[in-house]
Amino acid sequence: MLNDLLLLWLAAFTLMASPGPATLSLAAIGTAYGFRRGVPYLFGIMAGTWGVLVLIATGITAIILTQPLLMGVVTTAAAAYILYLAWKIATAPVGVKAVASDTAPAALPGFLLAIANPKAFAAIGAAYAGHTLVETDLLADTLAKVAALTVMVVIVNVGWLSFGAAFSRVLSHPTLGRIANITFAIMLVSSVGVALLS
């Protein structure tokens, strides 16, 4: 089982840690607002990503995917929020001290972005379906995979926020900081396009 667990973590890290709407938004929030002020958003992203994991593990995802109207509404709402978030990041004051008066995104928007993130469904779905940890018991296998992937959700998302926050210290210069914020905003919007076209 240990070997299967390590293979699951390796696959999950490769799939989940790649740039996508949630991970890039965390890096951008870290760059624009710093780690501490990005923690509420981080918790929202982790809760939403865990929600995706539960939807996949319980099979509810299959039911949702059969409702094109529901998927269209959720996707449109997520895309609209990502555009708003990209604008907020691109125009955020530069440097951690400069954002003292600006409000960093909260947990609920992070949750909504993560739960509607098409990359999360693809990455977690592939990692979940491609591995078995307990061959003789479906419930035990489900619980083991949910626990293992929950660990990966935390590691990946904390890592991306930390990565962005490291830049916030380096990019306190107004011009460099603005370039970084705009670059992250463009990458965030682009990642949505790539996720929707995949």
ROKE-323400 format. One record per residue (C-alpha): residue in one letter; x, y, z; residue number from 1. Coordinates in nm, 3 decimals. Layout:
N
+---+---------+---------+---------+-----+
: r :       u :       v :       w :   k :
+---+---------+---------+---------+-----+
: A :       X :       Y :       Z : NUM :
...
+---+---------+---------+---------+-----+
//
This chain:
198
+---+---------+---------+---------+-----+
: r :       u :       v :       w :   k :
+---+---------+---------+---------+-----+
: M :   0.000 :   0.000 :   0.000 :   1 :
: L :   0.287 :   0.241 :   0.073 :   2 :
: N :   0.414 :   0.207 :  -0.283 :   3 :
: D :   0.062 :   0.274 :  -0.419 :   4 :
: L :   0.028 :   0.576 :  -0.190 :   5 :
: L :   0.359 :   0.722 :  -0.309 :   6 :
: L :   0.255 :   0.671 :  -0.672 :   7 :
: L :  -0.078 :   0.841 :  -0.603 :   8 :
: W :   0.097 :   1.138 :  -0.440 :   9 :
: L :   0.343 :   1.165 :  -0.727 :  10 :
: A :   0.067 :   1.161 :  -0.987 :  11 :
: A :  -0.150 :   1.401 :  -0.785 :  12 :
: F :   0.134 :   1.645 :  -0.729 :  13 :
: T :   0.221 :   1.646 :  -1.099 :  14 :
: L :  -0.141 :   1.704 :  -1.202 :  15 :
: M :  -0.257 :   1.935 :  -0.922 :  16 :
: A :   0.051 :   2.153 :  -0.886 :  17 :
: S :   0.061 :   2.254 :  -1.251 :  18 :
: P :  -0.055 :   2.610 :  -1.324 :  19 :
: G :  -0.430 :   2.654 :  -1.344 :  20 :
: P :  -0.695 :   2.905 :  -1.234 :  21 :
: A :  -0.679 :   2.822 :  -0.860 :  22 :
: T :  -0.303 :   2.782 :  -0.829 :  23 :
: L :  -0.222 :   3.092 :  -1.034 :  24 :
: S :  -0.479 :   3.295 :  -0.842 :  25 :
: L :  -0.308 :   3.190 :  -0.516 :  26 :
: A :   0.033 :   3.294 :  -0.650 :  27 :
: A :  -0.114 :   3.623 :  -0.767 :  28 :
: I :  -0.284 :   3.686 :  -0.431 :  29 :
: G :   0.045 :   3.609 :  -0.255 :  30 :
: T :   0.233 :   3.852 :  -0.480 :  31 :
: A :  -0.025 :   4.128 :  -0.449 :  32 :
: Y :  -0.117 :   4.091 :  -0.080 :  33 :
: G :   0.144 :   3.873 :   0.092 :  34 :
: F :   0.099 :   3.535 :   0.259 :  35 :
: R :  -0.082 :   3.640 :   0.577 :  36 :
: R :  -0.347 :   3.845 :   0.397 :  37 :
: G :  -0.394 :   3.567 :   0.144 :  38 :
: V :  -0.475 :   3.301 :   0.406 :  39 :
: P :  -0.856 :   3.347 :   0.399 :  40 :
: Y :  -0.851 :   3.307 :   0.020 :  41 :
: L :  -0.621 :   3.005 :   0.060 :  42 :
: F :  -0.872 :   2.839 :   0.296 :  43 :
: G :  -1.148 :   2.905 :   0.042 :  44 :
: I :  -0.944 :   2.749 :  -0.239 :  45 :
: M :  -0.859 :   2.445 :  -0.025 :  46 :
: A :  -1.221 :   2.399 :   0.083 :  47 :
: G :  -1.344 :   2.426 :  -0.275 :  48 :
: T :  -1.078 :   2.188 :  -0.402 :  49 :
: W :  -1.165 :   1.942 :  -0.127 :  50 :
: G :  -1.528 :   1.982 :  -0.235 :  51 :
: V :  -1.427 :   1.880 :  -0.589 :  52 :
: L :  -1.249 :   1.577 :  -0.441 :  53 :
: V :  -1.563 :   1.475 :  -0.249 :  54 :
: L :  -1.782 :   1.525 :  -0.557 :  55 :
: I :  -1.551 :   1.296 :  -0.753 :  56 :
: A :  -1.521 :   1.036 :  -0.475 :  57 :
: T :  -1.897 :   1.013 :  -0.426 :  58 :
: G :  -1.980 :   1.003 :  -0.797 :  59 :
: I :  -2.184 :   1.323 :  -0.785 :  60 :
: T :  -1.958 :   1.471 :  -1.054 :  61 :
: A :  -2.099 :   1.224 :  -1.305 :  62 :
: I :  -2.452 :   1.348 :  -1.229 :  63 :
: I :  -2.349 :   1.715 :  -1.254 :  64 :
: L :  -2.179 :   1.658 :  -1.590 :  65 :
: T :  -2.508 :   1.530 :  -1.732 :  66 :
: Q :  -2.667 :   1.873 :  -1.670 :  67 :
: P :  -2.523 :   2.105 :  -1.939 :  68 :
: L :  -2.729 :   2.404 :  -1.824 :  69 :
: L :  -2.596 :   2.376 :  -1.468 :  70 :
: M :  -2.239 :   2.336 :  -1.594 :  71 :
: G :  -2.284 :   2.641 :  -1.820 :  72 :
: V :  -2.408 :   2.857 :  -1.533 :  73 :
: V :  -2.129 :   2.747 :  -1.300 :  74 :
: T :  -1.862 :   2.793 :  -1.569 :  75 :
: T :  -1.989 :   3.139 :  -1.664 :  76 :
: A :  -2.001 :   3.252 :  -1.302 :  77 :
: A :  -1.649 :   3.121 :  -1.240 :  78 :
: A :  -1.514 :   3.291 :  -1.554 :  79 :
: A :  -1.674 :   3.622 :  -1.452 :  80 :
: Y :  -1.520 :   3.601 :  -1.106 :  81 :
: I :  -1.178 :   3.515 :  -1.249 :  82 :
: L :  -1.194 :   3.824 :  -1.472 :  83 :
: Y :  -1.284 :   4.034 :  -1.167 :  84 :
: L :  -1.005 :   3.874 :  -0.965 :  85 :
: A :  -0.755 :   3.933 :  -1.247 :  86 :
: W :  -0.853 :   4.301 :  -1.254 :  87 :
: K :  -0.821 :   4.329 :  -0.876 :  88 :
: I :  -0.475 :   4.167 :  -0.886 :  89 :
: A :  -0.354 :   4.376 :  -1.181 :  90 :
: T :  -0.462 :   4.700 :  -1.014 :  91 :
: A :  -0.364 :   4.610 :  -0.655 :  92 :
: P :  -0.124 :   4.851 :  -0.487 :  93 :
: V :   0.231 :   4.721 :  -0.503 :  94 :
: G :   0.411 :   4.581 :  -0.198 :  95 :
: V :   0.270 :   4.429 :   0.119 :  96 :
: K :   0.276 :   4.762 :   0.305 :  97 :
: A :   0.100 :   4.937 :   0.018 :  98 :
: V :  -0.205 :   4.711 :   0.042 :  99 :
: A :  -0.282 :   4.782 :   0.406 : 100 :
: S :  -0.593 :   4.977 :   0.301 : 101 :
: D :  -0.691 :   4.742 :   0.015 : 102 :
: T :  -0.907 :   4.438 :   0.089 : 103 :
: A :  -0.760 :   4.104 :  -0.013 : 104 :
: P :  -1.004 :   3.845 :  -0.154 : 105 :
: A :  -1.189 :   3.645 :   0.111 : 106 :
: A :  -1.257 :   3.272 :   0.157 : 107 :
: L :  -1.594 :   3.251 :  -0.024 : 108 :
: P :  -1.466 :   3.373 :  -0.363 : 109 :
: G :  -1.176 :   3.127 :  -0.333 : 110 :
: F :  -1.419 :   2.846 :  -0.258 : 111 :
: L :  -1.640 :   2.934 :  -0.554 : 112 :
: L :  -1.345 :   2.956 :  -0.790 : 113 :
: A :  -1.208 :   2.620 :  -0.676 : 114 :
: I :  -1.539 :   2.434 :  -0.685 : 115 :
: A :  -1.602 :   2.557 :  -1.042 : 116 :
: N :  -1.243 :   2.504 :  -1.162 : 117 :
: P :  -1.244 :   2.266 :  -1.462 : 118 :
: K :  -0.873 :   2.189 :  -1.414 : 119 :
: A :  -0.942 :   2.067 :  -1.059 : 120 :
: F :  -1.202 :   1.820 :  -1.183 : 121 :
: A :  -0.967 :   1.692 :  -1.453 : 122 :
: A :  -0.655 :   1.670 :  -1.233 : 123 :
: I :  -0.820 :   1.525 :  -0.924 : 124 :
: G :  -1.040 :   1.297 :  -1.130 : 125 :
: A :  -0.739 :   1.153 :  -1.313 : 126 :
: A :  -0.540 :   1.101 :  -0.992 : 127 :
: Y :  -0.839 :   0.954 :  -0.807 : 128 :
: A :  -0.953 :   0.717 :  -1.081 : 129 :
: G :  -0.605 :   0.606 :  -1.180 : 130 :
: H :  -0.503 :   0.459 :  -0.844 : 131 :
: T :  -0.624 :   0.204 :  -0.594 : 132 :
: L :  -0.495 :   0.199 :  -0.237 : 133 :
: V :  -0.716 :  -0.074 :  -0.083 : 134 :
: E :  -0.811 :  -0.337 :  -0.340 : 135 :
: T :  -1.049 :  -0.544 :  -0.131 : 136 :
: D :  -1.272 :  -0.273 :   0.017 : 137 :
: L :  -1.428 :   0.008 :  -0.190 : 138 :
: L :  -1.518 :   0.223 :   0.111 : 139 :
: A :  -1.171 :   0.191 :   0.265 : 140 :
: D :  -1.015 :   0.268 :  -0.074 : 141 :
: T :  -1.234 :   0.576 :  -0.114 : 142 :
: L :  -1.153 :   0.705 :   0.235 : 143 :
: A :  -0.780 :   0.639 :   0.190 : 144 :
: K :  -0.768 :   0.822 :  -0.143 : 145 :
: V :  -0.967 :   1.116 :  -0.008 : 146 :
: A :  -0.728 :   1.143 :   0.289 : 147 :
: A :  -0.419 :   1.112 :   0.068 : 148 :
: L :  -0.543 :   1.369 :  -0.181 : 149 :
: T :  -0.647 :   1.606 :   0.099 : 150 :
: V :  -0.281 :   1.614 :   0.206 : 151 :
: M :  -0.187 :   1.704 :  -0.151 : 152 :
: V :  -0.453 :   1.978 :  -0.166 : 153 :
: V :  -0.293 :   2.145 :   0.136 : 154 :
: I :   0.067 :   2.107 :   0.015 : 155 :
: V :   0.001 :   2.233 :  -0.338 : 156 :
: N :  -0.210 :   2.533 :  -0.241 : 157 :
: V :   0.007 :   2.648 :   0.049 : 158 :
: G :   0.304 :   2.612 :  -0.187 : 159 :
: W :   0.153 :   2.837 :  -0.454 : 160 :
: L :   0.053 :   3.107 :  -0.204 : 161 :
: S :   0.403 :   3.092 :  -0.052 : 162 :
: F :   0.558 :   3.116 :  -0.400 : 163 :
: G :   0.359 :   3.432 :  -0.472 : 164 :
: A :   0.430 :   3.579 :  -0.129 : 165 :
: A :   0.804 :   3.531 :  -0.185 : 166 :
: F :   0.768 :   3.756 :  -0.488 : 167 :
: S :   0.582 :   4.022 :  -0.286 : 168 :
: R :   0.897 :   4.082 :  -0.081 : 169 :
: V :   1.120 :   4.098 :  -0.388 : 170 :
: L :   0.884 :   4.304 :  -0.603 : 171 :
: S :   0.819 :   4.597 :  -0.371 : 172 :
: H :   0.954 :   4.837 :  -0.636 : 173 :
: P :   0.650 :   5.009 :  -0.793 : 174 :
: T :   0.736 :   4.928 :  -1.155 : 175 :
: L :   0.849 :   4.568 :  -1.098 : 176 :
: G :   0.556 :   4.501 :  -0.867 : 177 :
: R :   0.305 :   4.637 :  -1.117 : 178 :
: I :   0.459 :   4.426 :  -1.396 : 179 :
: A :   0.437 :   4.115 :  -1.174 : 180 :
: N :   0.074 :   4.185 :  -1.080 : 181 :
: I :  -0.027 :   4.238 :  -1.444 : 182 :
: T :   0.166 :   3.929 :  -1.554 : 183 :
: F :  -0.007 :   3.712 :  -1.293 : 184 :
: A :  -0.345 :   3.859 :  -1.394 : 185 :
: I :  -0.281 :   3.776 :  -1.762 : 186 :
: M :  -0.164 :   3.425 :  -1.672 : 187 :
: L :  -0.476 :   3.375 :  -1.458 : 188 :
: V :  -0.711 :   3.473 :  -1.740 : 189 :
: S :  -0.510 :   3.264 :  -1.989 : 190 :
: S :  -0.524 :   2.959 :  -1.763 : 191 :
: V :  -0.903 :   2.975 :  -1.766 : 192 :
: G :  -0.905 :   2.978 :  -2.145 : 193 :
: V :  -0.672 :   2.680 :  -2.156 : 194 :
: A :  -0.877 :   2.491 :  -1.895 : 195 :
: L :  -1.202 :   2.554 :  -2.083 : 196 :
: L :  -1.057 :   2.453 :  -2.418 : 197 :
: S :  -0.901 :   2.131 :  -2.281 : 198 :
+---+---------+---------+---------+-----+
//
